[in-house]
Amino acid sequence: MAKSTPRSRETARTALAGAVLAANRAAGRRIAVAESCTGGLACAALTEVPGSSDVFSAGFITYSGDAKQRQLGVSSEILETFGEVSLATAWAMVTGALAGSDADIAVSITGIAGPGGGSEKKPVGLVVFARGLRGQDPDEYFTQSVRFQGGDRAAIRHHAAMFALDLLLPERDALRPSEDIALPAD
């Protein structure tokens, strides 16, 4: 498999974002995204598509723990107990994105893109996602830890943004909390 380029990654994100916007437009839904390690890649892909404003409600770029607390209402107890890269933090981020927007669906992304910052328990490439629907029981929000392996920082961030965008598709509405998985990152 050929290694992807920055341009091919951007093209892939924009194409998926277009499909996400079209599907949610057809479903009459608005979307929000809360990002940490991807630093706005998913939001940028969504807003790259002309006419996205009728579907895209809000984007929260909360790179630090303090920003997660202030912008999304993630509690200090969650951050201190589980850390910034955890299912609990991703869950709290998506809860905050729904509360802080008029979105019908939201996703959150938090992780370790590297090259440093990893540990044995939380290695580089570990990215945690959550997905919630307005009105859904918060205990039923989809949460997922994914280990993107073998990629550099740009590849990990790209694949994390793609995974999050895919979670915004209406056909993912039946997803529930699931097991950790590992995926290649180039």
Beta strands, then each sheet from edge to edge (+ up, - down):
strand 1: 31-35
strand 2: 56-61
strand 3: 105-111
strand 4: 126-133
strand 5: 142-149
strand 6: 181-184
sheet 1: 2+ 1+ 3+ 4- 5+ 6+
end
